[in-house]
Amino acid sequence: MAYVITENCIDTLDKSCVEVCPVDCIYHEEGVDRMLYIHPDECIDCGACEPACPVTAIFAEDEVPEDQRHFIEINALYFTDREAARARTNAVKPVA
């Protein structure tokens, strides 16, 4: 199980979670991505990122709210097909 970043991160991009992650498993491409993504295979489930997030966007995978569960797939997809993950993110919350 890994931690997952959800909708509240979109267009916020606060990097407090990145600063506390002991394994550097949180990624984004500056100027391209609208949110941060946790690599599910690199996350060690330490939970350090969750309380660091000021917008309550990070959850343990089994605690992701039902209406945000699609972000489990979006986070994983980012590491195999970034363009598809970005498209799914934009579908959730269109660019203003």
MMTF fields as JSON, N, C-alpha, C and O atoms, coordinates in Angstrom:
{
  "mmtfVersion": "1.0.0",
  "mmtfProducer": "UNKNOWN",
  "numBonds": 383,
  "numAtoms": 384,
  "numGroups": 96,
  "numChains": 1,
  "numModels": 1,
  "chainsPerModel": [1],
  "groupsPerChain": [96],
  "chainIdList": ["A"],
  "bondAtomList": [4, 2, 8, 6, 12, 10, 16, 14, 20, 18, 24, 22, 28, 26, 32, 30, 36, 34, 40, 38, 44, 42, 48, 46, 52, 50, 56, 54, 60, 58, 64, 62, 68, 66, 72, 70, 76, 74, 80, 78, 84, 82, 88, 86, 92, 90, 96, 94, 100, 98, 104, 102, 108, 106, 112, 110, 116, 114, 120, 118, 124, 122, 128, 126, 132, 130, 136, 134, 140, 138, 144, 142, 148, 146, 152, 150, 156, 154, 160, 158, 164, 162, 168, 166, 172, 170, 176, 174, 180, 178, 184, 182, 188, 186, 192, 190, 196, 194, 200, 198, 204, 202, 208, 206, 212, 210, 216, 214, 220, 218, 224, 222, 228, 226, 232, 230, 236, 234, 240, 238, 244, 242, 248, 246, 252, 250, 256, 254, 260, 258, 264, 262, 268, 266, 272, 270, 276, 274, 280, 278, 284, 282, 288, 286, 292, 290, 296, 294, 300, 298, 304, 302, 308, 306, 312, 310, 316, 314, 320, 318, 324, 322, 328, 326, 332, 330, 336, 334, 340, 338, 344, 342, 348, 346, 352, 350, 356, 354, 360, 358, 364, 362, 368, 366, 372, 370, 376, 374, 380, 378],
  "bondOrderList": [1, 1, 1, 1, 1, 1, 1, 1, 1, 1, 1, 1, 1, 1, 1, 1, 1, 1, 1, 1, 1, 1, 1, 1, 1, 1, 1, 1, 1, 1, 1, 1, 1, 1, 1, 1, 1, 1, 1, 1, 1, 1, 1, 1, 1, 1, 1, 1, 1, 1, 1, 1, 1, 1, 1, 1, 1, 1, 1, 1, 1, 1, 1, 1, 1, 1, 1, 1, 1, 1, 1, 1, 1, 1, 1, 1, 1, 1, 1, 1, 1, 1, 1, 1, 1, 1, 1, 1, 1, 1, 1, 1, 1, 1, 1],
  "groupList": [{"groupName": "MET", "atomNameList": ["N", "CA", "C", "O"], "elementList": ["N", "C", "C", "O"], "formalChargeList": [0, 0, 0, 0], "bondAtomList": [1, 0, 2, 1, 3, 2], "bondOrderList": [1, 1, 2], "singleLetterCode": "M", "chemCompType": "L-PEPTIDE LINKING"}, {"groupName": "ALA", "atomNameList": ["N", "CA", "C", "O"], "elementList": ["N", "C", "C", "O"], "formalChargeList": [0, 0, 0, 0], "bondAtomList": [1, 0, 2, 1, 3, 2], "bondOrderList": [1, 1, 2], "singleLetterCode": "A", "chemCompType": "L-PEPTIDE LINKING"}, {"groupName": "TYR", "atomNameList": ["N", "CA", "C", "O"], "elementList": ["N", "C", "C", "O"], "formalChargeList": [0, 0, 0, 0], "bondAtomList": [1, 0, 2, 1, 3, 2], "bondOrderList": [1, 1, 2], "singleLetterCode": "Y", "chemCompType": "L-PEPTIDE LINKING"}, {"groupName": "VAL", "atomNameList": ["N", "CA", "C", "O"], "elementList": ["N", "C", "C", "O"], "formalChargeList": [0, 0, 0, 0], "bondAtomList": [1, 0, 2, 1, 3, 2], "bondOrderList": [1, 1, 2], "singleLetterCode": "V", "chemCompType": "L-PEPTIDE LINKING"}, {"groupName": "ILE", "atomNameList": ["N", "CA", "C", "O"], "elementList": ["N", "C", "C", "O"], "formalChargeList": [0, 0, 0, 0], "bondAtomList": [1, 0, 2, 1, 3, 2], "bondOrderList": [1, 1, 2], "singleLetterCode": "I", "chemCompType": "L-PEPTIDE LINKING"}, {"groupName": "THR", "atomNameList": ["N", "CA", "C", "O"], "elementList": ["N", "C", "C", "O"], "formalChargeList": [0, 0, 0, 0], "bondAtomList": [1, 0, 2, 1, 3, 2], "bondOrderList": [1, 1, 2], "singleLetterCode": "T", "chemCompType": "L-PEPTIDE LINKING"}, {"groupName": "GLU", "atomNameList": ["N", "CA", "C", "O"], "elementList": ["N", "C", "C", "O"], "formalChargeList": [0, 0, 0, 0], "bondAtomList": [1, 0, 2, 1, 3, 2], "bondOrderList": [1, 1, 2], "singleLetterCode": "E", "chemCompType": "L-PEPTIDE LINKING"}, {"groupName": "ASN", "atomNameList": ["N", "CA", "C", "O"], "elementList": ["N", "C", "C", "O"], "formalChargeList": [0, 0, 0, 0], "bondAtomList": [1, 0, 2, 1, 3, 2], "bondOrderList": [1, 1, 2], "singleLetterCode": "N", "chemCompType": "L-PEPTIDE LINKING"}, {"groupName": "CYS", "atomNameList": ["N", "CA", "C", "O"], "elementList": ["N", "C", "C", "O"], "formalChargeList": [0, 0, 0, 0], "bondAtomList": [1, 0, 2, 1, 3, 2], "bondOrderList": [1, 1, 2], "singleLetterCode": "C", "chemCompType": "L-PEPTIDE LINKING"}, {"groupName": "ASP", "atomNameList": ["N", "CA", "C", "O"], "elementList": ["N", "C", "C", "O"], "formalChargeList": [0, 0, 0, 0], "bondAtomList": [1, 0, 2, 1, 3, 2], "bondOrderList": [1, 1, 2], "singleLetterCode": "D", "chemCompType": "L-PEPTIDE LINKING"}, {"groupName": "LEU", "atomNameList": ["N", "CA", "C", "O"], "elementList": ["N", "C", "C", "O"], "formalChargeList": [0, 0, 0, 0], "bondAtomList": [1, 0, 2, 1, 3, 2], "bondOrderList": [1, 1, 2], "singleLetterCode": "L", "chemCompType": "L-PEPTIDE LINKING"}, {"groupName": "LYS", "atomNameList": ["N", "CA", "C", "O"], "elementList": ["N", "C", "C", "O"], "formalChargeList": [0, 0, 0, 0], "bondAtomList": [1, 0, 2, 1, 3, 2], "bondOrderList": [1, 1, 2], "singleLetterCode": "K", "chemCompType": "L-PEPTIDE LINKING"}, {"groupName": "SER", "atomNameList": ["N", "CA", "C", "O"], "elementList": ["N", "C", "C", "O"], "formalChargeList": [0, 0, 0, 0], "bondAtomList": [1, 0, 2, 1, 3, 2], "bondOrderList": [1, 1, 2], "singleLetterCode": "S", "chemCompType": "L-PEPTIDE LINKING"}, {"groupName": "PRO", "atomNameList": ["N", "CA", "C", "O"], "elementList": ["N", "C", "C", "O"], "formalChargeList": [0, 0, 0, 0], "bondAtomList": [1, 0, 2, 1, 3, 2], "bondOrderList": [1, 1, 2], "singleLetterCode": "P", "chemCompType": "L-PEPTIDE LINKING"}, {"groupName": "HIS", "atomNameList": ["N", "CA", "C", "O"], "elementList": ["N", "C", "C", "O"], "formalChargeList": [0, 0, 0, 0], "bondAtomList": [1, 0, 2, 1, 3, 2], "bondOrderList": [1, 1, 2], "singleLetterCode": "H", "chemCompType": "L-PEPTIDE LINKING"}, {"groupName": "GLY", "atomNameList": ["N", "CA", "C", "O"], "elementList": ["N", "C", "C", "O"], "formalChargeList": [0, 0, 0, 0], "bondAtomList": [1, 0, 2, 1, 3, 2], "bondOrderList": [1, 1, 2], "singleLetterCode": "G", "chemCompType": "PEPTIDE LINKING"}, {"groupName": "ARG", "atomNameList": ["N", "CA", "C", "O"], "elementList": ["N", "C", "C", "O"], "formalChargeList": [0, 0, 0, 0], "bondAtomList": [1, 0, 2, 1, 3, 2], "bondOrderList": [1, 1, 2], "singleLetterCode": "R", "chemCompType": "L-PEPTIDE LINKING"}, {"groupName": "PHE", "atomNameList": ["N", "CA", "C", "O"], "elementList": ["N", "C", "C", "O"], "formalChargeList": [0, 0, 0, 0], "bondAtomList": [1, 0, 2, 1, 3, 2], "bondOrderList": [1, 1, 2], "singleLetterCode": "F", "chemCompType": "L-PEPTIDE LINKING"}, {"groupName": "GLN", "atomNameList": ["N", "CA", "C", "O"], "elementList": ["N", "C", "C", "O"], "formalChargeList": [0, 0, 0, 0], "bondAtomList": [1, 0, 2, 1, 3, 2], "bondOrderList": [1, 1, 2], "singleLetterCode": "Q", "chemCompType": "L-PEPTIDE LINKING"}],
  "groupTypeList": [0, 1, 2, 3, 4, 5, 6, 7, 8, 4, 9, 5, 10, 9, 11, 12, 8, 3, 6, 3, 8, 13, 3, 9, 8, 4, 2, 14, 6, 6, 15, 3, 9, 16, 0, 10, 2, 4, 14, 13, 9, 6, 8, 4, 9, 8, 15, 1, 8, 6, 13, 1, 8, 13, 3, 5, 1, 4, 17, 1, 6, 9, 6, 3, 13, 6, 9, 18, 16, 14, 17, 4, 6, 4, 7, 1, 10, 2, 17, 5, 9, 16, 6, 1, 1, 16, 1, 16, 5, 7, 1, 3, 11, 13, 3, 1],
  "groupIdList": [1, 2, 3, 4, 5, 6, 7, 8, 9, 10, 11, 12, 13, 14, 15, 16, 17, 18, 19, 20, 21, 22, 23, 24, 25, 26, 27, 28, 29, 30, 31, 32, 33, 34, 35, 36, 37, 38, 39, 40, 41, 42, 43, 44, 45, 46, 47, 48, 49, 50, 51, 52, 53, 54, 55, 56, 57, 58, 59, 60, 61, 62, 63, 64, 65, 66, 67, 68, 69, 70, 71, 72, 73, 74, 75, 76, 77, 78, 79, 80, 81, 82, 83, 84, 85, 86, 87, 88, 89, 90, 91, 92, 93, 94, 95, 96],
  "secStructList": [7, 7, 3, 3, 3, 7, 4, 4, 4, 6, 6, 6, 7, 7, 7, 2, 2, 2, 2, 2, 7, 6, 6, 7, 7, 3, 3, 7, 7, 6, 6, 6, 7, 1, 1, 7, 3, 3, 7, 6, 6, 6, 7, 7, 7, 7, 7, 1, 2, 2, 2, 2, 7, 6, 6, 7, 7, 3, 3, 3, 4, 4, 4, 1, 7, 4, 4, 4, 6, 2, 2, 2, 2, 2, 2, 2, 2, 6, 6, 6, 7, 2, 2, 2, 2, 2, 2, 2, 2, 2, 2, 2, 1, 7, 7, 7],
  "xCoordList": [0.848, 0.0, 0.891, 1.986, 0.41, 1.156, 0.243, -0.96, 0.832, 0.041, -0.314, 0.381, -1.398, -1.939, -2.238, -2.762, -1.897, -2.222, -3.497, -3.645, -4.419, -5.742, -6.014, -5.111, -7.258, -7.689, -7.275, -6.985, -7.236, -6.92, -5.537, -5.253, -4.674, -3.329, -3.344, -2.44, -4.355, -4.386, -4.332, -5.143, -3.368, -3.104, -2.645, -2.517, -2.4, -1.829, -0.321, 0.453, 0.077, 1.491, 2.362, 3.52, 1.829, 2.646, 3.605, 3.178, 4.857, 5.848, 6.284, 7.362, 5.479, 5.813, 5.992, 6.843, 5.2, 5.294, 6.622, 7.205, 7.098, 8.373, 9.511, 10.424, 9.449, 10.509, 10.645, 11.741, 9.549, 9.606, 9.712, 9.919, 9.577, 9.621, 11.04, 11.959, 11.235, 12.586, 13.127, 14.325, 12.26, 12.712, 12.526, 12.729, 12.149, 11.985, 11.105, 11.494, 9.919, 9.017, 7.882, 6.933, 7.968, 6.936, 7.495, 8.542, 6.771, 7.289, 6.318, 5.116, 6.871, 6.106, 7.1, 8.278, 6.608, 7.444, 7.055, 5.941, 7.979, 7.749, 7.25, 7.828, 6.189, 5.646, 4.771, 4.192, 4.663, 3.853, 2.734, 1.57, 3.097, 2.11, 1.34, 1.882, 0.065, -0.805, -0.919, -1.55, -0.307, -0.323, 0.934, 1.692, 1.139, 2.245, 1.729, 0.529, 2.65, 2.287, 3.235, 4.441, 2.69, 3.497, 3.699, 2.737, 4.959, 5.278, 4.894, 5.477, 3.919, 3.428, 4.455, 4.358, 5.429, 6.438, 7.601, 8.355, 7.75, 8.842, 8.393, 9.213, 7.103, 6.567, 6.75, 6.416, 7.28, 7.508, 6.424, 6.568, 5.358, 4.213, 4.568, 4.0, 5.505, 5.902, 4.884, 4.772, 4.14, 3.113, 3.614, 2.826, 4.889, 5.433, 4.782, 4.641, 4.394, 3.827, 2.426, 2.069, 1.65, 0.239, 0.034, -0.698, 0.641, 0.425, 1.11, 0.754, 2.084, 2.789, 1.955, 2.22, 0.953, 0.141, -0.841, -1.695, -0.728, -1.605, -3.021, -3.891, -3.266, -4.602, -5.288, -6.275, -4.776, -5.341, -5.596, -6.7, -4.557, -4.672, -4.071, -4.214, -3.406, -2.688, -3.369, -3.71, -3.556, -4.207, -3.49, -2.909, -3.532, -3.127, -4.088, -5.267, -3.597, -4.418, -5.751, -6.77, -5.768, -7.017, -7.914, -8.998, -7.47, -8.263, -8.659, -9.221, -8.365, -8.741, -10.269, -10.938, -10.832, -12.293, -12.865, -12.231, -14.035, -14.666, -14.683, -14.41, -14.996, -15.081, -13.712, -13.635, -12.635, -11.275, -10.498, -9.317, -11.146, -10.458, -9.808, -8.838, -10.32, -9.72, -8.295, -7.534, -7.931, -6.571, -5.546, -4.35, -5.984, -5.069, -4.512, -3.304, -5.392, -4.975, -4.195, -3.201, -4.638, -3.948, -2.512, -1.6, -2.29, -0.929, -0.063, 1.07, -0.559, 0.207, 0.437, 1.528, -0.591, -0.501, 0.587, 1.229, 0.796, 1.81, 3.183, 3.975, 3.464, 4.792, 4.913, 5.986, 3.825, 3.884, 3.473, 3.923, 2.609, 2.121, 1.746, 0.588, 2.717, 2.502, 1.425, 0.619, 1.401, 0.398, -1.019, -1.933, -1.202, -2.52, -2.917, -4.077, -1.957, -2.245, -2.615, -3.537, -1.896, -2.211, -3.595, -4.337, -3.946, -5.269, -6.361, -7.398, -6.138, -7.136, -7.246, -8.342, -6.137, -6.157, -6.963, -7.79, -6.723, -7.446, -8.927, -9.748, -9.276, -10.685, -11.401, -12.589, -10.67, -11.241, -11.48, -12.545, -10.479, -10.557, -9.958, -8.744, -10.789, -10.284, -9.44, -9.624, -8.525, -7.692, -8.582, -9.435, -8.384, -9.24, -8.946, -9.574],
  "yCoordList": [-1.179, 0.0, 1.239, 1.234, 2.28, 3.538, 4.691, 4.519, 5.836, 7.043, 7.605, 7.352, 8.369, 8.877, 10.362, 10.801, 11.125, 12.55, 12.724, 12.147, 13.527, 13.658, 15.087, 15.923, 15.344, 16.565, 17.873, 18.838, 17.94, 19.214, 19.737, 20.918, 18.874, 19.319, 20.057, 20.842, 19.808, 20.415, 21.933, 22.554, 22.502, 23.941, 24.532, 25.751, 23.696, 24.159, 23.95, 24.878, 22.72, 22.357, 22.789, 23.158, 22.747, 23.0, 21.818, 20.665, 22.085, 21.017, 20.633, 20.067, 20.927, 20.543, 19.037, 18.566, 18.287, 16.822, 16.341, 15.382, 16.991, 16.624, 16.817, 15.995, 17.889, 18.216, 17.187, 16.997, 16.518, 15.558, 14.097, 13.216, 13.832, 12.452, 11.9, 12.451, 10.816, 10.284, 9.506, 9.228, 9.151, 8.361, 9.088, 8.494, 10.342, 11.148, 10.466, 10.329, 10.042, 9.339, 10.225, 9.724, 11.538, 12.473, 13.295, 13.931, 13.271, 13.865, 14.868, 14.848, 15.732, 16.585, 17.262, 17.409, 17.667, 18.391, 19.859, 20.241, 20.663, 22.101, 22.747, 22.542, 23.517, 24.231, 23.393, 23.919, 22.097, 21.211, 20.556, 20.58, 19.972, 19.267, 20.221, 21.2, 19.91, 20.731, 20.19, 20.808, 19.036, 18.445, 17.599, 17.389, 17.125, 16.232, 14.792, 14.548, 13.846, 12.432, 11.599, 11.849, 10.604, 9.691, 8.4, 7.784, 7.997, 6.755, 5.584, 5.424, 4.762, 3.701, 2.611, 1.955, 2.413, 1.389, 1.896, 1.098, 3.188, 3.77, 4.186, 4.278, 4.435, 4.866, 3.746, 2.59, 4.105, 3.121, 3.171, 2.558, 3.889, 3.976, 4.521, 4.099, 5.456, 6.015, 7.029, 7.245, 7.653, 8.613, 10.012, 10.856, 10.287, 11.608, 12.704, 13.836, 12.388, 13.384, 13.839, 15.002, 12.94, 13.236, 14.45, 15.361, 14.508, 15.683, 16.945, 18.053, 16.789, 17.955, 18.695, 19.863, 18.033, 18.639, 19.663, 19.304, 20.927, 21.958, 21.952, 22.655, 21.164, 21.148, 19.791, 19.532, 18.932, 17.605, 16.852, 16.368, 16.762, 16.078, 14.68, 13.943, 14.288, 13.015, 12.061, 12.413, 10.819, 9.783, 8.454, 8.202, 7.603, 6.215, 5.633, 5.987, 4.752, 4.218, 3.655, 3.855, 2.968, 2.378, 3.385, 3.027, 4.634, 5.678, 6.81, 7.815, 6.648, 7.667, 7.759, 6.736, 8.964, 9.105, 8.532, 8.603, 7.981, 7.315, 8.198, 7.715, 9.477, 10.362, 10.757, 11.469, 10.301, 10.599, 9.337, 9.419, 8.188, 6.906, 6.807, 6.068, 7.533, 7.493, 8.055, 7.812, 8.799, 9.32, 8.235, 8.441, 7.1, 5.968, 5.569, 5.391, 5.431, 5.073, 6.208, 5.96, 7.444, 8.584, 8.684, 8.915, 8.512, 8.559, 7.476, 7.756, 6.252, 5.155, 5.392, 5.142, 5.872, 6.119, 7.13, 7.019, 8.096, 9.129, 8.519, 9.097, 7.388, 6.785, 5.832, 5.282, 5.637, 4.841, 5.646, 5.367, 6.656, 7.474, 8.855, 9.107, 9.727, 11.053, 11.861, 12.528, 11.811, 12.578, 12.095, 12.909, 10.806, 10.266, 10.681, 11.01, 10.667, 11.099, 12.576, 12.976, 13.38, 14.816, 15.04, 15.902, 14.292, 14.419, 14.041, 14.702, 12.987, 12.575, 13.626, 13.888, 14.225, 15.298, 16.484, 17.041, 16.867, 17.988, 17.692, 18.608, 16.43, 16.051, 16.196, 16.514, 15.962, 16.087, 17.55, 17.927, 18.359, 19.783, 20.555, 20.754, 20.982, 21.67, 22.902, 23.551, 23.196, 24.386, 25.606, 25.739, 26.494, 27.695, 28.659, 29.715],
  "zCoordList": [0.0, 0.0, 0.0, 0.562, -0.629, -0.712, -0.304, -0.106, -0.188, 0.02, -1.343, -2.326, -1.401, -2.661, -2.505, -1.481, -3.534, -3.555, -4.363, -5.44, -3.833, -4.436, -4.92, -4.972, -5.267, -5.954, -5.298, -6.006, -3.982, -3.327, -3.68, -3.478, -4.205, -4.6, -5.942, -6.229, -6.752, -8.086, -7.969, -7.281, -8.65, -8.703, -7.369, -7.248, -6.382, -5.119, -5.138, -4.906, -5.416, -5.554, -4.376, -4.57, -3.179, -2.0, -1.856, -1.927, -1.661, -1.645, -0.229, -0.05, 0.753, 2.124, 2.238, 2.992, 1.499, 1.535, 0.964, 1.472, -0.074, -0.702, 0.294, 0.373, 1.04, 1.995, 3.112, 3.638, 3.488, 4.593, 4.144, 4.978, 2.863, 2.368, 2.475, 1.87, 3.239, 3.425, 2.223, 2.161, 1.266, 0.115, -1.215, -2.273, -1.177, -2.393, -3.441, -4.601, -3.014, -3.934, -4.443, -5.045, -4.209, -4.653, -5.801, -5.679, -6.927, -8.159, -8.772, -8.506, -9.592, -10.502, -11.427, -11.103, -12.572, -13.518, -13.443, -13.801, -12.979, -12.786, -14.083, -15.15, -13.98, -15.125, -16.036, -16.987, -15.766, -16.604, -15.794, -16.194, -14.653, -13.842, -12.943, -12.43, -12.767, -11.935, -10.512, -9.655, -10.268, -8.933, -8.759, -9.705, -7.554, -7.242, -7.292, -7.166, -7.479, -7.59, -6.744, -6.727, -6.039, -5.232, -6.016, -6.474, -6.167, -6.869, -5.959, -4.886, -6.373, -5.494, -5.182, -4.145, -6.06, -5.815, -4.965, -4.408, -4.863, -4.07, -2.673, -1.76, -2.501, -1.204, -0.174, -0.432, 0.984, 2.045, 3.119, 4.177, 2.856, 3.771, 5.144, 6.151, 5.183, 6.482, 6.996, 8.202, 6.074, 6.466, 6.776, 7.203, 6.578, 6.892, 6.056, 6.521, 4.857, 3.945, 4.344, 4.156, 4.885, 5.159, 6.064, 5.676, 7.243, 8.096, 7.566, 7.967, 6.676, 6.124, 5.086, 4.8, 4.521, 3.464, 4.044, 4.854, 3.64, 4.2, 3.636, 4.15, 2.58, 1.963, 2.083, 1.395, 2.945, 3.188, 1.885, 1.635, 1.065, -0.223, -0.195, -1.171, 0.885, 0.93, 1.9, 3.03, 1.403, 2.192, 2.003, 0.948, 3.026, 2.829, 1.801, 1.784, 0.953, -0.145, 0.333, -0.328, 1.45, 1.932, 2.662, 3.121, 2.771, 3.418, 2.476, 2.911, 1.177, 0.2, 0.177, 0.036, 0.312, 0.268, -1.033, -2.086, -0.948, -2.094, -3.335, -4.434, -3.181, -4.347, -4.904, -5.905, -4.265, -4.711, -5.105, -5.441, -5.067, -5.29, -6.672, -6.841, -7.652, -8.987, -8.981, -9.918, -7.943, -7.857, -7.526, -7.733, -7.022, -6.825, -8.183, -8.338, -9.162, -10.516, -11.184, -11.867, -10.99, -11.615, -11.11, -11.904, -9.791, -9.255, -9.879, -10.27, -9.983, -10.581, -12.069, -12.581, -12.758, -14.196, -14.536, -15.581, -13.682, -13.915, -14.195, -14.939, -13.621, -13.75, -14.935, -15.183, -15.662, -16.891, -18.113, -19.224, -17.91, -19.027, -18.483, -18.152, -18.397, -17.792, -18.508, -17.858, -19.823, -20.568, -20.243, -20.112, -20.115, -19.764, -18.351, -18.102, -17.426, -16.053, -16.023, -15.313, -16.79, -16.851, -17.449, -16.978, -18.46, -19.08, -18.083, -18.019, -17.309, -16.305, -15.208, -14.714, -14.823, -13.826, -14.346, -13.623, -15.596, -16.191, -16.36, -16.333, -16.533, -16.645, -15.301, -15.252, -14.221, -12.879, -12.546, -12.059, -12.816, -12.48, -13.659, -13.717, -14.581, -15.783, -15.452, -14.422, -16.346, -16.203, -16.238, -17.116, -15.285, -15.211, -16.324, -16.408]
}
